[in-house]
Amino acid sequence: MLDLLGLDSAAEAVYREMLAHPDEGVAELAARLGLSESVFRKALDCLTELTLVRTSLEAPGQIRAVSPQLGMEILLAHQQAELAAHQHRVEASRAAAAKLISEYAHQVSAAHESTTVYLRGVEAVRDYLAVLNAQVREEFLTLAPGGPQTPANMKASRPLNQRLLDRGIRMRTVYLDSIRRDAVTMAHAEWITQRGGQVRTIAVLPTRVIICDRKVAIIAADSDDT
């Protein structure tokens, strides 16, 4: 129950047992819980680190669990500190990302001065598709020539396709009829349809084309290497 506050099951069990039997020693508590000495000691170290147990002022040499009221305040304070640190890291990351984007903003601006952008290389295409993926609002259409698709192509497209389908984007893909004789590509097509996408095949296709929201079209420049 206290795992959300940073205690694992063993540490929680030891803490509860120490509250219920404050006068028992380590050996008795471990035996009562059925824990090995190493597991018990590890749980005790966790509780000590979180300051949920401390040396008894009334019985020197013994340790006592702090009260539940104080214990929960300590755990909540730890969580609040972790949350604040995480938020600080997020803000620092956001600032670093904004700085990097600004350093290369002139390249993006230059590219968008024209209505046509040439993407060189597979990695540039995949990076562009990853950004475009997040901007699609309604429809993602693909003409996929070349017959059976390469494993690398399908592996790269799957997480992008999954995100589109999860967002309810209409996805329609047209392959060549020849994929029906390729089990791997057929399995990929079935994976798409099972998640709400539409797949069709046809005898002949032009070069590879991807159209997003009827606003952006990505067209292969080399029909022999799409």
Backbone as ProteinMPNN parsed JSONL, in Angstrom:
{"seq_chain_A": "MLDLLGLDSAAEAVYREMLAHPDEGVAELAARLGLSESVFRKALDCLTELTLVRTSLEAPGQIRAVSPQLGMEILLAHQQAELAAHQHRVEASRAAAAKLISEYAHQVSAAHESTTVYLRGVEAVRDYLAVLNAQVREEFLTLAPGGPQTPANMKASRPLNQRLLDRGIRMRTVYLDSIRRDAVTMAHAEWITQRGGQVRTIAVLPTRVIICDRKVAIIAADSDDT", "coords_chain_A": {"N_chain_A": [[0.819, -1.213, 0.0], [2.035, 1.161, 0.641], [3.809, 1.533, -1.374], [3.584, 3.528, -3.241], [4.568, 5.627, -1.892], [7.204, 5.182, -1.735], [8.096, 2.948, -0.319], [9.065, -0.435, -0.33], [7.529, -3.738, -0.335], [8.687, -5.345, 1.681], [9.986, -3.484, 3.369], [7.775, -1.99, 4.188], [6.34, -3.969, 5.595], [8.115, -4.525, 7.706], [8.181, -2.006, 8.957], [5.499, -1.724, 9.777], [5.359, -3.89, 11.531], [7.17, -3.176, 13.479], [5.857, -0.991, 14.54], [3.641, -2.254, 15.611], [4.781, -3.97, 17.466], [6.628, -2.649, 19.454], [8.533, -3.229, 21.418], [9.998, -5.432, 20.757], [12.974, -7.092, 19.621], [15.385, -7.077, 16.888], [15.81, -9.753, 15.985], [13.524, -11.102, 16.877], [11.493, -9.724, 15.517], [12.166, -10.238, 12.822], [11.844, -13.018, 12.794], [9.119, -13.215, 13.343], [8.027, -12.1, 11.045], [8.931, -13.858, 9.19], [11.17, -13.409, 7.642], [14.377, -13.523, 6.072], [17.589, -12.824, 7.586], [19.161, -11.142, 5.984], [17.329, -9.963, 4.202], [15.693, -8.686, 6.035], [17.51, -6.889, 7.189], [18.122, -5.306, 4.972], [15.638, -4.11, 4.525], [15.453, -2.699, 6.871], [17.582, -0.939, 6.594], [16.587, 0.619, 4.529], [14.404, 1.839, 5.81], [15.774, 3.265, 7.757], [17.265, 5.03, 6.184], [15.208, 6.582, 5.204], [14.488, 7.802, 7.484], [12.496, 6.659, 9.044], [12.817, 4.993, 11.119], [14.537, 5.134, 14.264], [17.138, 5.548, 16.739], [16.312, 4.5, 19.978], [15.472, 6.689, 22.631], [14.792, 6.014, 25.139], [15.542, 3.409, 25.493], [18.582, 2.681, 25.175], [20.549, 1.535, 22.436], [18.554, 0.139, 21.187], [16.225, 0.253, 18.444], [13.534, 2.245, 17.25], [10.371, 2.56, 15.604], [9.189, 5.505, 14.047], [6.238, 7.448, 14.76], [3.146, 6.752, 12.971], [1.913, 9.115, 12.032], [4.027, 10.992, 11.926], [5.731, 9.51, 10.309], [4.353, 9.301, 7.837], [4.279, 11.982, 7.132], [6.987, 12.41, 6.706], [7.506, 10.696, 4.495], [5.828, 11.854, 2.571], [7.024, 14.347, 2.376], [9.484, 13.629, 1.287], [8.602, 12.742, -1.209], [7.552, 15.105, -2.274], [9.878, 16.596, -2.469], [11.278, 15.084, -4.373], [9.547, 15.391, -6.527], [9.762, 18.142, -6.967], [12.446, 18.261, -7.705], [12.376, 16.751, -10.024], [10.714, 18.359, -11.607], [12.349, 20.549, -11.854], [14.408, 19.422, -13.397], [12.98, 18.902, -15.726], [12.343, 21.501, -16.577], [14.905, 22.472, -17.006], [15.679, 20.794, -19.07], [13.834, 21.571, -20.985], [14.682, 24.175, -21.466], [17.226, 23.655, -22.51], [16.522, 22.279, -24.825], [15.11, 24.269, -26.209], [17.173, 26.059, -26.65], [18.861, 24.578, -28.353], [17.164, 24.245, -30.566], [16.86, 26.909, -31.341], [19.424, 27.477, -32.211], [19.571, 26.229, -34.644], [17.542, 27.302, -36.052], [17.66, 28.964, -38.269], [18.206, 27.272, -40.361], [15.864, 25.772, -40.588], [14.049, 27.812, -41.201], [15.03, 28.638, -43.675], [14.542, 26.378, -45.166], [11.786, 26.328, -45.246], [11.111, 28.506, -46.732], [10.625, 27.851, -49.286], [8.079, 26.031, -51.035], [8.727, 23.494, -51.483], [10.674, 20.951, -50.119], [13.731, 19.296, -50.009], [14.636, 16.182, -48.89], [17.436, 14.54, -47.818], [18.567, 11.31, -47.795], [17.829, 8.321, -45.853], [17.638, 8.573, -43.038], [17.083, 11.287, -42.656], [14.59, 11.431, -43.866], [13.089, 9.73, -42.2], [13.291, 11.093, -39.756], [11.923, 13.43, -40.417], [9.385, 12.386, -40.914], [8.752, 11.509, -38.356], [8.433, 13.918, -36.966], [6.359, 15.042, -38.464], [4.4, 13.198, -37.99], [3.359, 13.801, -35.459], [1.943, 16.04, -36.057], [-0.149, 15.47, -37.719], [-3.648, 15.555, -38.197], [-6.025, 14.453, -39.204], [-5.828, 12.576, -41.425], [-3.816, 10.058, -42.969], [-2.209, 9.036, -45.682], [-0.856, 6.51, -47.804], [1.061, 5.43, -50.593], [2.61, 2.543, -51.361], [4.961, 1.291, -53.13], [7.045, -1.256, -54.735], [6.606, -3.809, -53.898], [7.01, -6.521, -51.569], [7.751, -5.193, -48.398], [10.685, -3.785, -46.818], [12.186, -5.255, -43.895], [13.394, -3.352, -42.179], [12.108, -0.994, -42.912], [9.435, -1.515, -42.198], [9.724, -1.934, -39.448], [10.602, 0.575, -38.611], [8.38, 2.138, -39.222], [6.318, 1.196, -37.66], [5.998, 2.103, -34.807], [5.304, 4.779, -35.326], [2.981, 4.5, -36.85], [1.381, 3.254, -34.929], [1.023, 5.301, -33.038], [-0.448, 7.148, -34.567], [-2.808, 5.678, -35.132], [-3.73, 5.205, -32.559], [-4.528, 7.737, -31.918], [-6.741, 8.023, -33.415], [-6.49, 8.708, -36.073], [-7.242, 8.605, -39.548], [-5.962, 6.043, -41.397], [-4.749, 5.015, -44.419], [-3.483, 2.679, -46.651], [-1.911, 1.692, -49.656], [-0.695, -1.105, -51.21], [1.367, -3.08, -53.468], [0.002, -5.848, -55.34], [1.689, -7.988, -55.081], [2.541, -8.281, -52.454], [0.954, -10.067, -51.239], [2.076, -12.497, -51.466], [4.081, -12.501, -49.708], [4.836, -13.34, -46.558], [5.74, -11.877, -44.319], [5.306, -9.127, -44.915], [2.561, -9.247, -45.267], [1.778, -9.918, -42.686], [2.42, -7.558, -41.412], [0.641, -5.804, -42.689], [-1.764, -6.87, -41.796], [-1.472, -6.337, -39.113], [-1.77, -3.567, -39.133], [-4.459, -3.296, -40.036], [-5.844, -4.573, -37.997], [-5.748, -2.692, -36.056], [-7.315, -0.672, -36.872], [-6.599, 0.625, -39.208], [-6.68, 0.958, -42.846], [-6.063, -1.213, -45.552], [-5.16, -1.78, -48.883], [-4.576, -3.5, -52.019], [-2.979, -3.302, -55.26], [-2.348, -3.72, -58.784], [-0.396, -2.095, -60.052], [1.691, 0.641, -59.119], [2.623, 4.111, -58.815], [5.535, 6.012, -57.904], [6.711, 6.011, -54.439], [4.502, 7.56, -52.171], [3.425, 9.765, -49.632], [0.737, 11.217, -48.033], [-0.438, 13.776, -46.001], [-3.189, 14.857, -44.259], [-4.122, 16.007, -46.597], [-2.533, 18.154, -47.173], [0.244, 18.099, -47.004], [2.612, 16.497, -48.973], [4.75, 13.776, -49.373], [7.107, 12.722, -51.57], [8.886, 10.235, -53.265], [12.047, 10.907, -54.611], [13.553, 9.337, -56.234], [12.453, 6.83, -58.085], [13.446, 4.293, -58.203], [14.583, 3.828, -55.799], [12.938, 3.964, -53.209]], "CA_chain_A": [[0.0, 0.0, 0.0], [2.891, 2.345, 0.742], [4.787, 1.551, -2.46], [3.483, 4.832, -3.896], [5.322, 6.587, -1.094], [8.622, 4.837, -1.778], [8.43, 1.778, 0.486], [8.736, -1.721, -0.943], [6.675, -4.557, 0.528], [9.43, -5.81, 2.857], [10.183, -2.341, 4.266], [6.473, -1.665, 4.786], [6.006, -5.012, 6.573], [8.961, -4.314, 8.879], [7.722, -0.785, 9.63], [4.238, -2.027, 10.455], [5.611, -4.816, 12.643], [7.83, -2.403, 14.533], [4.818, -0.19, 15.193], [2.753, -3.136, 16.373], [5.525, -4.62, 18.563], [7.762, -1.731, 19.642], [9.516, -3.701, 22.402], [10.703, -6.609, 20.263], [14.249, -6.846, 18.982], [15.504, -7.388, 15.467], [15.66, -11.187, 15.748], [12.112, -11.47, 17.074], [10.695, -9.151, 14.429], [12.47, -10.977, 11.599], [11.221, -14.34, 12.905], [7.668, -13.046, 13.263], [7.681, -11.827, 9.652], [9.402, -14.938, 8.334], [12.146, -12.856, 6.71], [15.772, -13.845, 6.347], [18.277, -11.703, 8.206], [19.629, -10.206, 4.959], [16.173, -9.207, 3.715], [15.256, -7.814, 7.119], [18.487, -5.814, 7.327], [17.955, -4.421, 3.827], [14.432, -3.318, 4.783], [15.772, -1.791, 7.97], [18.429, 0.121, 6.028], [15.684, 1.506, 3.779], [13.644, 2.626, 6.788], [16.721, 4.185, 8.398], [17.579, 6.073, 5.213], [14.035, 7.453, 5.107], [14.287, 8.287, 8.858], [11.262, 6.114, 9.627], [13.22, 4.372, 12.378], [15.631, 5.861, 14.895], [17.591, 4.979, 18.008], [15.409, 4.81, 21.091], [16.039, 7.512, 23.692], [14.457, 5.389, 26.41], [16.237, 2.119, 25.597], [19.789, 2.794, 24.35], [20.923, 0.316, 21.722], [17.402, -0.346, 20.439], [15.661, 1.187, 17.479], [12.081, 2.346, 17.294], [9.726, 3.177, 14.443], [8.521, 6.769, 14.358], [4.785, 7.314, 14.708], [2.59, 6.81, 11.609], [1.675, 10.496, 11.628], [5.309, 11.571, 11.538], [6.265, 8.718, 9.208], [3.716, 9.667, 6.569], [4.731, 13.329, 6.795], [8.349, 12.275, 6.182], [7.429, 10.116, 3.156], [5.249, 12.85, 1.674], [8.032, 15.382, 2.162], [10.435, 13.061, 0.336], [7.988, 12.744, -2.536], [7.467, 16.481, -2.743], [11.231, 17.006, -2.857], [11.581, 14.396, -5.631], [8.735, 16.026, -7.56], [10.353, 19.45, -7.26], [13.692, 18.023, -8.436], [11.995, 16.309, -11.37], [10.214, 19.533, -12.325], [13.525, 21.364, -12.181], [15.092, 18.781, -14.522], [12.155, 19.109, -16.915], [12.51, 22.892, -17.017], [16.256, 22.594, -17.543], [15.663, 20.113, -20.361], [13.075, 22.412, -21.909], [15.538, 25.298, -21.832], [18.286, 23.133, -23.379], [15.901, 21.971, -26.118], [14.816, 25.539, -26.88], [18.455, 26.628, -27.093], [19.315, 23.828, -29.518], [16.274, 24.571, -31.691], [17.154, 28.273, -31.802], [20.716, 27.478, -32.895], [19.409, 25.744, -36.018], [16.295, 27.859, -36.578], [17.875, 29.558, -39.585], [18.124, 26.212, -41.361], [14.445, 25.447, -40.766], [13.41, 28.93, -41.891], [15.453, 28.61, -45.069], [13.871, 25.251, -45.827], [10.351, 26.584, -45.425], [10.871, 29.618, -47.642], [10.11, 27.22, -50.495], [7.013, 25.071, -50.762], [9.302, 22.176, -51.699], [11.855, 20.668, -49.308], [14.365, 18.042, -50.413], [15.195, 15.445, -47.766], [18.501, 13.673, -48.315], [18.906, 10.147, -46.976], [16.761, 7.639, -45.118], [17.499, 9.104, -41.688], [16.412, 12.594, -42.741], [13.183, 11.153, -44.171], [12.443, 9.175, -40.996], [13.18, 12.173, -38.767], [10.858, 14.324, -40.872], [8.12, 11.679, -40.699], [8.478, 11.475, -36.921], [7.896, 15.236, -36.605], [5.077, 15.199, -39.152], [3.472, 12.278, -37.339], [2.702, 14.479, -34.34], [1.161, 17.174, -36.561], [-1.31, 14.992, -38.48], [-4.889, 15.731, -37.444], [-7.171, 13.712, -39.721], [-5.666, 11.523, -42.423], [-2.447, 9.693, -43.348], [-2.362, 8.155, -46.844], [0.437, 6.044, -48.321], [1.229, 4.512, -51.72], [3.851, 1.839, -51.028], [5.357, 0.396, -54.214], [8.214, -2.075, -54.433], [6.249, -5.162, -53.458], [7.277, -6.77, -50.149], [8.465, -4.105, -47.743], [11.875, -4.23, -46.097], [11.982, -5.341, -42.439], [13.787, -2.087, -41.55], [11.04, -0.027, -43.2], [8.252, -1.83, -41.387], [10.068, -1.723, -38.04], [10.662, 2.02, -38.36], [7.061, 2.761, -39.367], [5.313, 0.663, -36.728], [5.636, 2.999, -33.691], [4.625, 5.968, -35.85], [1.622, 4.077, -37.196], [0.655, 2.986, -33.688], [0.608, 6.584, -32.443], [-1.519, 7.717, -35.393], [-4.032, 4.901, -34.942], [-4.19, 5.439, -31.183], [-5.158, 9.062, -31.886], [-7.943, 8.001, -34.244], [-6.205, 9.225, -37.412], [-7.572, 7.675, -40.638], [-4.76, 5.595, -42.083], [-5.047, 4.182, -45.587], [-2.25, 2.304, -47.338], [-2.067, 0.868, -50.852], [0.503, -1.857, -51.577], [1.25, -3.879, -54.687], [-0.591, -7.169, -55.135], [2.719, -8.99, -54.802], [2.795, -8.493, -51.021], [0.126, -11.197, -50.801], [2.913, -13.701, -51.48], [5.145, -12.304, -48.718], [4.197, -13.522, -45.245], [6.137, -10.831, -43.364], [4.582, -7.904, -45.244], [1.144, -9.513, -44.992], [1.588, -9.827, -41.23], [2.447, -6.128, -41.08], [-0.629, -5.243, -43.17], [-2.812, -7.331, -40.866], [-1.259, -5.588, -37.869], [-2.378, -2.244, -39.347], [-5.925, -3.39, -40.118], [-6.361, -4.955, -36.682], [-5.765, -1.502, -35.206], [-8.23, 0.323, -37.426], [-6.158, 1.162, -40.487], [-7.21, 0.302, -44.047], [-5.015, -1.633, -46.478], [-5.608, -2.325, -50.163], [-3.471, -3.791, -52.947], [-3.278, -3.017, -56.662], [-1.321, -4.319, -59.657], [0.669, -1.145, -60.4], [1.713, 1.888, -58.364], [3.715, 5.024, -59.166], [6.547, 6.066, -56.859], [6.19, 6.082, -53.065], [3.899, 8.852, -51.822], [2.726, 9.864, -48.351], [-0.034, 12.469, -48.004], [-0.967, 14.04, -44.661], [-4.265, 15.857, -44.172], [-4.266, 16.618, -47.913], [-1.795, 19.419, -47.154], [1.665, 17.827, -47.192], [2.888, 15.272, -49.721], [6.142, 13.361, -49.447], [7.217, 11.946, -52.802], [10.242, 9.748, -53.48], [12.697, 11.559, -55.751], [14.108, 8.29, -57.072], [11.472, 5.74, -58.08], [14.144, 3.017, -58.055], [15.041, 3.718, -54.406], [11.901, 4.755, -52.557]], "C_chain_A": [[0.853, 1.264, 0.0], [3.944, 2.398, -0.355], [4.755, 2.883, -3.202], [4.273, 5.903, -3.164], [6.794, 6.2, -0.979], [9.041, 3.661, -0.934], [8.114, 0.5, -0.277], [7.994, -2.569, 0.077], [7.388, -4.999, 1.797], [9.605, -4.674, 3.86], [8.872, -1.944, 4.941], [6.106, -2.67, 5.866], [6.821, -4.828, 7.849], [8.502, -3.087, 9.657], [6.431, -1.041, 10.406], [4.467, -2.918, 11.679], [6.292, -4.103, 13.803], [6.849, -1.494, 15.259], [3.944, -1.05, 16.098], [3.448, -3.762, 17.583], [6.784, -3.813, 18.856], [8.847, -2.256, 20.581], [10.312, -4.906, 21.907], [11.988, -6.207, 19.551], [14.236, -7.281, 17.527], [15.237, -8.846, 15.182], [14.205, -11.607, 15.854], [11.242, -10.95, 15.925], [10.913, -9.909, 13.12], [11.801, -12.34, 11.614], [9.713, -14.241, 12.75], [7.22, -12.835, 11.804], [8.105, -12.944, 8.702], [10.401, -14.46, 7.293], [13.55, -13.318, 7.087], [16.446, -12.61, 6.928], [18.706, -10.671, 7.174], [18.492, -9.338, 4.432], [15.706, -8.221, 4.782], [16.204, -6.623, 7.259], [18.363, -4.805, 6.183], [16.74, -3.518, 4.016], [14.687, -2.287, 5.87], [16.652, -0.64, 7.497], [17.584, 1.137, 5.265], [14.918, 2.416, 4.727], [14.535, 3.651, 7.481], [17.044, 5.348, 7.473], [16.439, 7.071, 5.09], [13.674, 8.09, 6.446], [12.946, 7.851, 9.443], [11.551, 5.301, 10.877], [14.388, 5.176, 12.935], [15.982, 5.192, 16.22], [16.678, 5.441, 19.135], [16.134, 5.645, 22.143], [15.817, 6.869, 25.054], [15.195, 4.077, 26.613], [17.45, 2.174, 24.674], [20.162, 1.458, 23.71], [19.788, -0.284, 20.931], [16.931, 0.728, 19.455], [14.145, 1.131, 17.536], [11.566, 2.964, 15.986], [9.083, 4.484, 14.866], [7.013, 6.567, 14.193], [4.282, 7.381, 13.268], [2.364, 8.234, 11.126], [2.965, 11.153, 11.136], [5.878, 10.845, 10.325], [5.672, 9.111, 7.866], [4.103, 11.083, 6.144], [6.128, 13.282, 6.176], [8.312, 11.75, 4.749], [6.86, 11.111, 2.154], [6.244, 13.972, 1.376], [9.091, 14.907, 1.17], [9.867, 13.114, -1.078], [7.897, 14.158, -3.109], [8.831, 16.992, -3.195], [11.621, 16.372, -4.187], [10.811, 15.026, -6.794], [9.323, 17.372, -7.965], [11.641, 19.283, -8.063], [13.406, 17.593, -9.864], [11.513, 17.485, -12.206], [11.361, 20.437, -12.745], [14.275, 20.775, -13.369], [14.315, 18.968, -15.812], [12.346, 20.513, -17.463], [13.898, 23.108, -17.612], [16.346, 21.948, -18.921], [14.931, 20.943, -21.404], [13.931, 23.584, -22.395], [16.654, 24.851, -22.783], [17.741, 22.84, -24.771], [15.622, 23.251, -26.904], [16.096, 26.177, -27.417], [18.953, 25.923, -28.353], [18.482, 24.161, -30.748], [16.606, 25.953, -32.244], [18.461, 28.338, -32.577], [20.588, 27.072, -34.362], [18.141, 26.288, -36.675], [16.474, 28.422, -37.98], [17.802, 28.509, -40.686], [16.677, 25.846, -41.657], [13.744, 26.546, -41.542], [13.752, 28.918, -43.367], [14.733, 27.515, -45.832], [12.429, 25.575, -46.14], [10.062, 27.817, -46.27], [10.318, 29.101, -48.971], [9.002, 26.26, -50.108], [7.505, 23.646, -50.964], [10.582, 22.033, -50.884], [12.424, 19.331, -49.753], [15.035, 17.406, -49.202], [16.216, 14.447, -48.296], [18.768, 12.539, -47.331], [17.748, 9.612, -46.162], [16.551, 8.246, -43.735], [16.78, 10.452, -41.687], [14.918, 12.41, -43.001], [12.458, 10.67, -42.913], [12.294, 10.227, -39.898], [12.037, 13.112, -39.125], [9.491, 13.687, -40.63], [7.746, 11.645, -39.217], [7.897, 12.803, -36.445], [6.51, 15.422, -37.21], [3.998, 14.355, -38.495], [2.675, 12.961, -36.23], [1.787, 15.604, -34.802], [-0.083, 16.75, -37.339], [-2.562, 15.081, -37.613], [-6.025, 14.837, -37.942], [-6.794, 12.464, -40.512], [-4.195, 11.317, -42.791], [-2.552, 8.64, -44.448], [-0.991, 7.766, -47.392], [0.251, 5.17, -49.554], [2.588, 3.864, -51.523], [4.214, 0.849, -52.127], [6.514, -0.505, -53.783], [7.888, -3.465, -53.947], [6.501, -5.346, -51.973], [8.145, -5.668, -49.55], [9.671, -4.631, -46.968], [11.571, -4.301, -44.598], [12.325, -4.029, -41.734], [12.71, -1.024, -41.725], [9.841, -0.248, -42.292], [8.513, -1.594, -39.904], [10.07, -0.243, -37.694], [9.279, 2.658, -38.377], [6.08, 2.348, -38.278], [5.002, 1.582, -35.545], [4.929, 4.265, -34.144], [3.175, 5.641, -36.196], [0.776, 3.863, -35.946], [0.154, 4.283, -33.061], [-0.528, 7.224, -33.232], [-2.844, 7.002, -35.126], [-4.595, 5.097, -33.541], [-4.905, 6.782, -31.061], [-6.397, 9.133, -32.776], [-7.735, 8.583, -35.631], [-6.599, 8.176, -38.461], [-6.288, 7.319, -41.378], [-5.146, 4.654, -43.214], [-3.764, 3.943, -46.373], [-2.573, 1.418, -48.533], [-0.712, 0.225, -51.179], [0.3, -2.484, -52.959], [0.664, -5.25, -54.362], [0.443, -8.205, -54.699], [2.99, -9.194, -53.316], [1.989, -9.678, -50.499], [0.919, -12.508, -50.795], [4.081, -13.587, -50.49], [4.543, -12.308, -47.317], [4.513, -12.386, -44.28], [5.385, -9.529, -43.636], [3.085, -8.069, -44.988], [0.857, -9.413, -43.497], [1.566, -8.369, -40.783], [1.141, -5.458, -41.509], [-1.775, -5.638, -42.245], [-2.701, -6.609, -39.535], [-1.909, -4.205, -37.976], [-3.907, -2.331, -39.313], [-6.544, -3.759, -38.776], [-6.48, -3.753, -35.753], [-6.579, -0.361, -35.817], [-7.797, 0.955, -38.727], [-6.784, 0.405, -41.649], [-6.07, -0.007, -45.004], [-5.661, -2.195, -47.737], [-4.372, -2.675, -50.988], [-3.943, -3.545, -54.373], [-2.116, -3.531, -57.508], [-0.137, -3.391, -59.901], [0.542, 0.109, -59.542], [2.809, 2.799, -58.917], [4.752, 5.003, -58.044], [5.909, 6.187, -55.476], [5.702, 7.488, -52.746], [3.243, 8.737, -50.452], [2.03, 11.216, -48.324], [-0.669, 12.628, -46.624], [-1.988, 15.17, -44.705], [-4.504, 16.603, -45.483], [-3.577, 17.98, -47.996], [-0.313, 19.217, -47.476], [1.815, 16.508, -47.925], [4.38, 15.004, -49.722], [6.255, 12.392, -50.621], [8.669, 11.512, -52.986], [10.834, 10.388, -54.73], [13.255, 10.536, -56.731], [13.165, 7.087, -57.026], [12.113, 4.367, -57.979], [14.678, 2.801, -56.643], [14.106, 4.548, -53.547], [11.898, 4.609, -51.042]], "O_chain_A": [[0.467, 2.294, -0.553], [4.87, 3.206, -0.288], [5.775, 3.324, -3.732], [4.606, 6.946, -3.727], [7.545, 6.813, -0.219], [10.236, 3.384, -0.829], [7.017, 0.358, -0.817], [7.844, -2.164, 1.23], [6.785, -5.031, 2.87], [9.399, -4.865, 5.058], [8.856, -1.603, 6.124], [5.618, -2.289, 6.93], [6.287, -4.958, 8.951], [8.439, -3.123, 10.885], [6.294, -0.621, 11.555], [3.85, -2.723, 12.726], [6.02, -4.394, 14.968], [6.992, -1.253, 16.458], [3.559, -0.641, 17.194], [2.809, -4.052, 18.595], [7.89, -4.252, 18.537], [9.977, -1.769, 20.539], [11.227, -5.352, 22.599], [12.08, -5.131, 18.96], [13.236, -7.778, 17.007], [14.514, -9.166, 14.238], [13.708, -12.372, 15.027], [10.366, -11.657, 15.429], [9.959, -10.189, 12.394], [11.257, -12.784, 10.603], [9.095, -15.085, 12.101], [6.171, -13.33, 11.389], [7.686, -12.973, 7.545], [10.485, -15.019, 6.199], [13.869, -13.483, 8.264], [15.948, -11.493, 6.786], [18.634, -9.469, 7.429], [18.658, -8.134, 4.236], [15.367, -7.077, 4.482], [15.761, -5.487, 7.428], [18.483, -3.599, 6.397], [16.786, -2.325, 3.714], [14.205, -1.156, 5.803], [16.491, 0.497, 7.942], [17.82, 2.343, 5.336], [14.794, 3.617, 4.484], [14.105, 4.771, 7.758], [17.095, 6.501, 7.902], [16.669, 8.265, 4.895], [12.69, 8.822, 6.548], [12.336, 8.573, 10.233], [10.631, 4.955, 11.618], [15.133, 5.814, 12.19], [15.221, 4.38, 16.746], [16.322, 6.615, 19.229], [17.272, 5.346, 22.505], [16.551, 7.137, 26.005], [15.45, 3.668, 27.745], [17.366, 1.761, 23.518], [20.102, 0.404, 24.343], [20.024, -1.139, 20.078], [17.197, 1.919, 19.614], [13.557, 0.092, 17.835], [12.241, 3.778, 15.356], [8.49, 4.559, 15.943], [6.578, 5.61, 13.553], [4.925, 8.006, 12.424], [2.591, 8.538, 9.955], [2.995, 11.784, 10.079], [6.438, 11.47, 9.424], [6.39, 9.241, 6.875], [4.24, 11.363, 4.953], [6.421, 14.021, 5.236], [8.999, 12.283, 3.878], [7.342, 11.209, 1.025], [6.296, 14.482, 0.257], [9.543, 15.673, 0.32], [10.562, 13.485, -2.024], [8.139, 14.37, -4.297], [8.935, 17.726, -4.178], [12.223, 17.029, -5.036], [11.339, 15.178, -7.896], [9.38, 17.706, -9.148], [11.909, 20.054, -8.984], [14.092, 18.007, -10.799], [11.863, 17.599, -13.381], [11.355, 21.013, -13.833], [14.729, 21.508, -14.247], [14.905, 19.17, -16.873], [12.494, 20.699, -18.671], [14.055, 23.832, -18.596], [16.997, 22.473, -19.824], [15.348, 21.014, -22.56], [13.909, 23.94, -23.574], [16.992, 25.556, -23.733], [18.4, 23.11, -25.775], [15.865, 23.316, -28.11], [16.103, 26.76, -28.501], [19.407, 26.567, -29.299], [19.019, 24.339, -31.841], [16.633, 26.154, -33.458], [18.605, 29.149, -33.492], [21.371, 27.498, -35.211], [17.716, 25.799, -37.721], [15.552, 28.367, -38.794], [17.389, 28.806, -41.807], [16.299, 25.636, -42.809], [12.942, 26.268, -42.433], [12.892, 29.155, -44.216], [14.359, 27.69, -46.991], [11.9, 25.155, -47.169], [8.9, 28.146, -46.505], [9.628, 29.824, -49.689], [8.981, 25.736, -48.995], [6.79, 22.692, -50.656], [11.467, 22.887, -50.948], [11.694, 18.346, -49.865], [15.895, 18.016, -48.566], [15.889, 13.603, -49.13], [19.144, 12.773, -46.182], [16.813, 10.338, -45.823], [15.412, 8.416, -43.301], [15.96, 10.72, -40.81], [14.085, 13.124, -42.444], [11.363, 11.134, -42.598], [11.287, 10.25, -39.19], [11.276, 13.539, -38.257], [8.554, 14.358, -40.198], [6.57, 11.741, -38.865], [6.982, 12.825, -35.622], [5.595, 15.904, -36.542], [2.831, 14.745, -38.447], [1.475, 12.731, -36.08], [0.947, 16.076, -34.035], [-0.969, 17.567, -37.592], [-2.537, 14.723, -36.435], [-6.913, 14.496, -37.16], [-7.376, 11.401, -40.297], [-3.432, 12.276, -42.909], [-2.932, 7.498, -44.191], [-0.077, 8.589, -47.438], [-0.6, 4.281, -49.573], [3.609, 4.551, -51.517], [3.815, -0.314, -52.064], [6.91, -0.513, -52.617], [8.792, -4.231, -53.614], [6.239, -4.436, -51.187], [9.151, -5.268, -50.135], [9.679, -5.777, -46.519], [10.788, -3.501, -44.086], [11.632, -3.631, -40.797], [12.431, -0.251, -40.808], [9.302, 0.687, -41.7], [7.637, -1.114, -39.183], [9.604, 0.155, -36.627], [9.023, 3.608, -37.637], [5.119, 3.066, -38.001], [3.824, 1.831, -35.288], [4.055, 4.775, -33.442], [2.26, 6.401, -35.879], [-0.395, 4.24, -35.904], [-0.988, 4.364, -32.609], [-1.46, 7.776, -32.649], [-3.873, 7.644, -34.92], [-5.812, 5.148, -33.363], [-5.778, 6.952, -30.21], [-7.03, 10.184, -32.879], [-8.708, 8.922, -36.305], [-6.32, 6.99, -38.283], [-5.612, 8.193, -41.92], [-5.788, 3.628, -42.993], [-3.049, 4.884, -46.718], [-3.398, 0.51, -48.442], [0.282, 0.918, -51.396], [-0.787, -2.425, -53.534], [0.812, -5.749, -53.246], [0.109, -9.181, -54.028], [3.613, -10.189, -52.945], [2.301, -10.229, -49.443], [0.495, -13.5, -50.2], [4.953, -14.455, -50.439], [3.825, -11.382, -46.941], [3.649, -11.974, -43.506], [4.883, -8.895, -42.708], [2.421, -7.132, -44.542], [-0.179, -8.887, -43.09], [0.8, -7.988, -39.898], [0.595, -4.636, -40.773], [-2.651, -4.825, -41.95], [-3.711, -6.302, -38.902], [-2.525, -3.73, -37.022], [-4.566, -1.536, -38.643], [-7.643, -3.31, -38.453], [-7.226, -3.792, -34.774], [-6.535, 0.772, -35.336], [-8.544, 1.745, -39.304], [-7.355, -0.669, -41.458], [-5.209, 0.839, -45.242], [-6.597, -2.991, -47.663], [-3.267, -2.213, -50.702], [-5.139, -3.574, -54.662], [-1.02, -3.749, -56.992], [1.005, -3.848, -59.952], [-0.562, 0.582, -59.27], [3.815, 2.312, -59.433], [4.817, 4.024, -57.3], [4.709, 6.436, -55.359], [6.388, 8.475, -53.011], [2.589, 7.739, -50.147], [2.66, 12.246, -48.566], [-1.352, 11.726, -46.139], [-1.69, 16.286, -45.131], [-5.034, 17.714, -45.475], [-3.974, 18.845, -48.777], [0.309, 20.052, -48.133], [1.209, 15.508, -47.539], [5.18, 15.887, -50.032], [5.577, 11.365, -50.656], [9.581, 12.331, -52.874], [10.198, 10.407, -55.784], [13.413, 10.827, -57.917], [13.099, 6.398, -56.008], [11.429, 3.38, -57.705], [15.168, 1.718, -56.322], [14.417, 5.685, -53.193], [11.074, 5.222, -50.364]]}, "name": "protein", "num_of_chains": 1, "seq": "MLDLLGLDSAAEAVYREMLAHPDEGVAELAARLGLSESVFRKALDCLTELTLVRTSLEAPGQIRAVSPQLGMEILLAHQQAELAAHQHRVEASRAAAAKLISEYAHQVSAAHESTTVYLRGVEAVRDYLAVLNAQVREEFLTLAPGGPQTPANMKASRPLNQRLLDRGIRMRTVYLDSIRRDAVTMAHAEWITQRGGQVRTIAVLPTRVIICDRKVAIIAADSDDT"}
